[in-house]
Amino acid sequence: MSRRAVLAGGATAGAVAAGIAGAGSAAASTGSRNGAQAMSMAGASDGARVRFDRWTSWSDFMTGRSDGALVLPGPRLGVVIGHSVGTVSYTDPYLGTTAEYEYATWTSPSRRLDFGATQLTAHWNAETPKGTFVKVELLATMEDGHQDTWVMGVWALGDDDIDRTSVNGQSNAYAEIDTDTWGAETGHSMRSYKLRLTLLRKTGSHASPRVWQIGAVASAVPDRTTVPATVPGPATGITLDVKPYAQNIHKGQYVQYGGGGEAWCSPTSTEMVVEFWGKGPSAEQLAWVDPSYVDPSVDQAARYSYDYGYEGTGNWPFTCAYAASYGLDAMVVRLNSLHELEVLIAAGFPVVTSQSFTKAENGYYASAGHLWTVIGFDANGDVIVNDPASNSDDNVYTVYPRRMFETVWLRTVYTKADGSPGSGSGGIAYLIKPHDKALPPVVDPRNPSWPDRCE
């Protein structure tokens, strides 16, 4: 099952980036995709497995291997270039520019899984001063010991030096990359992995990227059209005060970043959460936006999360990396159940979720992939969302029936109105928070969906 349909924006995959240091190693390698109360509270009991991991503290980074990289203390401790270990020429496939970069690398320790993962999505939180960028790679070890390296993203916050991009065209007998998600081919699974950071800066520069968090969610979620129903839980009657933004009022704006409208659900939803935490772009940062446009921070979010390879704003880790540029921690997670989402809302964390549905299910419109922001649960346990699919900020607040919500969000396959097959995210969400605000304990320690400690 492809996860492409559940990316926001409806764009088709773009061109493959060329000239990336180390890109293409996967394709060139030898081989490599394609009830009781307890149950009603926990949710899915179909054998699905999830494991979230991240590296963000001094001790985390010191357990990895550094080749020229240095762990730099400070308000946001992170990995930077200590000294160059080599140079590489990078040709940007979209800007048409070529420049020489020096680089250093940091590689995480191996993360051994107690299940065979069939999907993995990485994330990273970083700053990239002018003339710098980062490349994130997955080093996957399969069930038979076969190993491959996959490029998960080439990224910079700005768009002056390079255009951030995913790298499609990576596939072999074991797995493939679908924009931002690694997926195993039928019959194969991943048993352990490492993440590798390559930090790059223009040759002769003293600037450096700083990466203060890198992580991934590995999972094995079976094809499912539904999940067990949950009962209302700890967030019943709670509504978080999240400012609503409508994506459709931006229709036709900045076609080079997707053109607004239905293409901008991911950045619109994300900007709501960024501003909930008191962050967001300054007036100076918004100076490029046409002053006649309302809610210009949504335009900002779209521009700086746009994936030039995918040609859209729905790249999950790119969107989280944009949110993190304001000093927040932003992670792609896969939640196990609606109960877990309630635990987060009850603790004060709004969550962006990804889902697909028919018009009959939604009651208003159909979408093969849409993101919205969950802000609470009403007295009946139904789900309160700020749904950006609106023509007015005043109409964003929406209540969706509990059973409908958990079905369209947690399933992985469904049938569209025309009878064709559709895919669902299987519980994908953005979890965005201040660095010093602790998350609640994980609900299922065997399937940890989010970090269980605050650094």
C-alpha positions in Angstrom: 0.0 0.0 0.0 1.3 3.4 -1.0 1.1 6.2 1.6 1.2 8.8 -1.2 -2.6 9.3 -1.2 -2.6 10.4 2.4 -0.1 13.2 1.9 -1.7 16.6 2.0 -1.9 18.7 -1.1 -2.9 16.2 -3.9 0.4 17.0 -5.7 2.2 14.3 -7.8 5.7 13.3 -7.0 8.3 15.6 -8.5 11.7 15.0 -10.0 14.4 13.1 -8.3 17.1 15.3 -6.8 20.5 14.9 -8.5 24.0 15.3 -7.3 23.3 14.5 -3.7 26.2 13.1 -1.7 25.5 9.5 -1.2 22.1 9.5 -3.0 21.1 6.5 -5.0 23.0 4.0 -2.8 19.8 2.0 -2.2 18.9 1.6 -5.8 22.5 0.6 -6.6 22.8 -2.0 -3.8 22.5 -5.7 -4.2 18.8 -6.2 -3.5 16.6 -4.0 -1.2 9.9 -2.9 -0.5 7.3 -3.4 -1.5 -13.5 -6.6 24.0 -13.5 -5.5 27.3 -13.0 -2.0 28.7 -9.2 -2.4 28.4 -9.6 -3.0 24.7 -12.0 -0.2 24.2 -9.6 2.2 25.9 -6.5 1.0 24.2 -7.9 0.8 20.7 -6.5 -1.4 18.0 -5.8 -5.0 18.9 -4.8 -6.3 15.5 -1.1 -6.9 16.2 0.0 -3.4 15.0 3.4 -2.4 16.4 4.8 1.1 16.8 8.1 2.3 18.1 9.1 6.0 18.4 12.7 6.9 19.0 14.7 10.1 19.1 18.1 11.4 19.9 18.2 14.9 21.4 20.3 15.0 24.7 24.0 15.1 25.3 24.0 11.5 26.3 21.9 10.6 23.2 24.3 12.3 20.8 27.4 10.9 22.6 26.2 7.3 22.0 26.4 7.9 18.2 29.4 8.1 15.9 30.7 11.5 15.0 32.9 12.0 11.9 33.8 15.7 12.2 30.6 16.5 14.0 30.6 18.1 17.5 27.9 18.2 20.2 27.6 21.9 21.0 26.0 22.9 24.3 23.7 25.8 24.6 20.0 26.7 24.9 19.4 24.2 22.2 22.2 21.6 22.5 22.8 20.1 19.1 25.1 18.5 16.6 27.2 20.9 14.5 30.2 20.7 12.2 33.4 20.6 14.3 35.7 20.1 11.3 35.3 19.1 7.7 35.9 15.4 6.8 35.5 16.0 3.1 34.0 18.0 0.3 31.2 17.3 -2.2 29.8 19.1 -5.2 26.0 19.6 -5.0 23.9 20.5 -8.0 20.5 21.7 -7.0 18.0 20.2 -9.5 15.5 23.0 -9.2 17.7 26.1 -8.9 20.2 24.8 -11.4 23.1 25.9 -9.3 26.3 24.0 -8.4 28.4 24.7 -5.3 31.1 23.0 -3.3 30.3 22.0 0.3 32.4 20.6 3.1 30.7 18.2 5.5 30.7 16.2 8.7 28.5 13.4 9.8 26.8 12.0 12.9 25.3 8.4 12.9 22.9 7.2 15.6 23.5 3.9 17.4 21.7 1.0 15.9 18.1 0.7 17.1 17.1 -2.9 17.2 13.4 -3.6 16.9 11.5 -6.4 18.5 9.2 -6.6 15.4 9.7 -6.5 11.7 8.9 -2.9 10.6 7.2 -2.3 7.3 7.2 1.5 7.4 9.5 4.2 8.9 9.2 8.0 8.8 12.0 10.1 10.2 12.0 13.7 11.5 14.6 16.3 12.4 14.6 19.6 14.2 17.4 21.9 13.0 18.6 25.4 12.1 20.4 26.0 8.8 22.1 29.3 8.5 22.6 30.7 5.0 25.0 28.5 3.0 24.2 25.3 5.0 21.9 22.3 4.7 21.4 18.8 6.1 20.9 15.4 4.5 19.1 12.7 6.5 19.6 9.0 5.7 18.2 5.7 6.9 20.5 2.8 7.2 18.2 -0.2 7.3 19.0 -3.8 8.2 16.4 -6.3 6.9 15.1 -9.6 8.2 17.8 -11.5 6.3 20.6 -9.2 7.3 20.6 -7.3 4.0 21.5 -3.6 4.4 20.7 -0.5 2.4 21.0 3.3 2.8 18.1 5.5 1.9 17.9 9.3 1.6 15.0 10.5 3.7 15.4 14.2 2.9 17.7 17.0 1.8 16.7 20.0 3.8 17.3 23.7 4.6 14.8 26.0 6.1 15.5 28.8 3.6 15.3 28.6 -0.1 18.3 30.8 -1.1 21.0 28.2 -1.5 19.2 25.0 -2.1 15.6 23.9 -2.6 14.6 21.4 0.1 13.6 18.1 -1.5 12.6 14.5 -0.9 14.3 12.0 -3.1 12.0 9.6 -5.0 13.3 7.0 -7.4 14.8 5.0 -4.6 13.6 1.4 -4.8 14.8 -2.2 -5.0 13.5 -5.7 -4.2 13.4 -5.0 -0.4 11.9 -1.5 -0.1 11.2 1.9 -1.6 11.0 5.6 -0.6 7.6 7.2 -1.1 8.4 10.9 -0.6 9.1 10.9 3.1 8.3 7.4 4.1 10.3 4.2 3.8 8.1 1.2 3.0 9.1 -2.5 2.8 8.1 -4.6 -0.1 5.7 -7.5 0.5 7.5 -10.3 2.3 10.2 -8.1 3.7 10.7 -6.2 7.0 13.3 -4.1 8.8 14.7 -5.4 12.1 17.1 -2.6 13.0 18.2 0.8 11.7 20.4 3.8 12.2 19.9 7.4 11.2 22.8 9.4 9.6 23.0 13.1 9.5 25.3 14.8 7.0 25.9 18.5 7.9 27.0 20.6 4.9 28.3 24.1 4.5 29.8 26.0 1.6 33.5 25.4 1.4 35.4 28.1 3.3 32.4 29.0 5.4 32.4 28.9 9.2 28.7 28.6 9.5 27.1 25.3 10.5 23.7 23.6 10.7 22.7 22.7 14.2 20.5 19.7 14.7 18.9 19.4 18.2 16.7 16.4 17.5 16.5 13.6 15.1 14.3 10.6 15.3 11.9 8.2 13.6 8.7 6.2 14.1 9.0 2.6 12.9 5.8 0.6 12.6 4.1 -2.5 11.3 0.4 -1.8 10.9 -1.6 -4.4 9.0 -4.1 -3.5 6.3 -7.3 -2.6 8.2 -10.6 -0.9 7.3 -11.6 -0.3 10.9 -10.4 -0.4 14.5 -12.2 -1.3 17.7 -14.3 1.5 19.1 -13.1 3.4 22.1 -15.1 4.9 24.9 -14.8 8.6 25.9 -11.7 9.2 28.1 -9.7 11.8 29.9 -10.2 14.7 27.5 -14.0 14.6 27.6 -15.3 18.2 27.8 -11.9 19.8 27.2 -11.3 22.3 24.4 -7.9 23.9 23.8 -7.8 27.6 22.7 -6.3 27.1 19.3 -6.7 30.0 16.8 -8.5 28.8 13.6 -7.1 29.3 10.2 -8.9 28.5 6.9 -6.8 27.2 4.0 -9.3 28.0 1.2 -9.0 31.8 1.7 -5.5 31.3 0.3 -6.6 29.7 -3.0 -4.5 31.0 -5.9 -1.8 32.4 -3.7 1.8 31.6 -4.6 1.4 28.9 -7.1 5.2 28.1 -6.7 4.3 26.8 -3.3 1.2 24.9 -4.2 -1.2 27.7 -4.7 -3.2 27.6 -1.5 -6.7 26.1 -1.2 -6.8 22.3 -0.6 -3.1 22.0 -1.2 -2.3 23.8 2.1 -4.0 21.8 4.8 -0.8 20.6 6.3 0.9 24.0 6.8 -2.4 25.6 7.8 -3.0 23.1 10.5 0.6 23.3 11.7 0.6 27.1 11.9 -2.4 26.8 14.3 -0.3 24.7 16.7 2.8 26.8 16.3 0.8 29.9 17.3 -1.0 28.1 20.1 2.4 27.9 21.8 3.0 31.6 21.3 5.4 31.2 18.4 5.3 32.2 14.7 6.9 34.5 12.2 7.8 38.1 12.9 6.6 41.0 10.9 10.0 41.1 9.2 9.8 37.5 8.2 6.3 38.1 6.7 7.4 41.1 4.7 7.6 39.1 1.5 3.8 38.2 1.7 1.4 40.4 -0.3 0.0 42.8 2.3 -3.5 42.3 0.9 -3.5 38.6 2.0 -5.1 37.8 5.3 -3.4 35.3 7.7 0.0 35.7 6.1 1.6 33.3 8.6 -0.1 30.5 6.7 1.7 31.6 3.5 4.9 31.6 5.5 4.3 28.0 6.7 3.5 26.9 3.1 6.6 28.4 1.6 9.0 27.0 4.3 7.5 23.5 4.3 7.3 23.1 0.5 9.0 20.0 -0.9 10.3 20.8 -4.4 10.6 17.1 -5.2 7.1 16.2 -4.2 5.8 19.6 -5.5 3.6 20.1 -2.5 3.4 21.1 1.1 2.4 17.7 2.5 5.8 16.3 3.4 5.4 15.3 7.0 9.0 15.8 8.4 9.5 19.0 6.3 6.4 20.5 7.9 7.5 19.5 11.4 11.0 20.9 10.7 9.3 24.2 9.8 7.5 24.2 13.1 10.7 23.5 14.9 12.4 26.5 13.4 10.7 28.6 16.1 12.5 26.6 18.8 9.7 24.1 19.3 10.1 20.3 19.3 8.1 18.9 16.4 7.8 15.2 15.6 6.0 12.9 13.2 4.4 10.2 15.3 2.0 7.3 14.8 -0.6 7.0 17.6 -2.1 3.6 18.5 -5.6 4.7 19.3 -8.0 7.6 19.8 -7.5 7.1 23.6 -3.8 8.1 23.1 -4.9 11.2 21.4 -7.2 12.0 24.3 -4.3 11.6 26.7 -2.4 14.3 24.8 -5.3 16.7 24.6 -6.0 16.2 28.3 -2.4 17.2 29.0 -2.8 20.4 26.9 -1.3 19.3 23.6 -3.2 20.0 20.3 -2.4 17.4 17.7 -2.4 17.6 13.9 -3.8 14.3 12.4 -3.8 12.9 8.8 -6.8 11.0 7.5 -8.8 10.2 4.3 -12.5 9.7 3.8 -15.5 9.8 1.6 -18.1 12.5 1.6 -20.6 10.1 3.1 -18.3 9.6 6.0 -17.2 13.2 6.5 -20.6 14.7 5.9 -19.2 17.7 4.0 -16.6 16.7 1.5 -14.3 13.8 0.4 -10.5 13.8 0.6 -7.9 11.2 -0.3 -5.6 12.8 2.2 -6.3 15.7 4.6 -4.8 17.2 7.8 -6.6 19.0 10.5 -5.9 20.1 14.1 -7.6 18.2 17.0 -8.3 20.7 19.8 -10.6 18.8 22.1 -13.5 16.5 22.8 -17.1 17.5 23.7 -19.2 16.2 26.5 -20.2 13.2 24.4 -16.6 12.3 23.6 -16.9 13.5 20.0 -13.9 15.0 18.4 -13.5 18.8 18.1 -11.2 19.8 15.3 -10.1 23.0 13.7 -10.7 21.8 10.1 -8.9 24.2 7.7 -11.0 23.0 4.8 -13.1 26.2 5.0 -13.6 29.5 3.2 -13.6 31.4 6.5 -11.7 31.3 9.7 -15.0 31.6 11.5 -16.2 28.2 10.1 -13.1 26.2 10.9 -14.3 24.9 14.3 -16.0 21.5 13.6 -17.2 18.5 15.7 -16.9 15.1 14.1 -18.5 12.0 15.5 -16.1 9.9 17.6 -16.6 6.7 15.7 -16.2 8.3 12.3 -13.0 10.1 13.4 -11.2 7.1 14.8 -12.1 5.0 11.7 -10.9 7.4 9.0 -7.8 8.3 11.0 -6.6 4.9 12.1 -7.5 2.7 9.2 -5.0 2.0 6.4 -7.3 1.0 3.6 -10.8 2.0 2.5 -13.1 2.0 -0.6 -13.7 5.4 -2.3 -17.2 6.4 -3.5 -16.3 5.3 -7.0 -15.4 1.8 -5.8 -11.6 2.3 -6.2 -9.2 1.5 -3.3 -7.9 4.2 -1.1 -5.3 4.4 1.6 -5.3 5.8 5.1 -2.5 7.0 7.4 -2.9 4.5 10.1 -2.7 7.1 12.9 -0.1 9.5 11.7 0.1 12.8 13.5 2.3 15.9 14.2 3.2 16.4 17.8 4.5 19.9 18.4 5.5 21.3 21.7 7.8 23.6 23.6 11.2 22.1 24.3 10.8 22.2 28.1 7.2 21.0 28.3 7.0 17.4 29.3 4.6 15.0 27.5 2.5 12.6 29.5 3.7 9.1 30.1 3.3 6.8 27.1 0.0 4.8 27.2 1.5 1.5 25.9 5.1 1.0 26.8 5.3 -1.9 24.3 4.3 0.4 21.5 5.7 3.8 22.5 4.1 6.5 20.3 6.0 9.5 21.7 9.1 10.3 23.8 8.7 9.4 27.4 11.2 12.0 28.7 11.8 15.8 28.5 15.4 16.8 27.8 
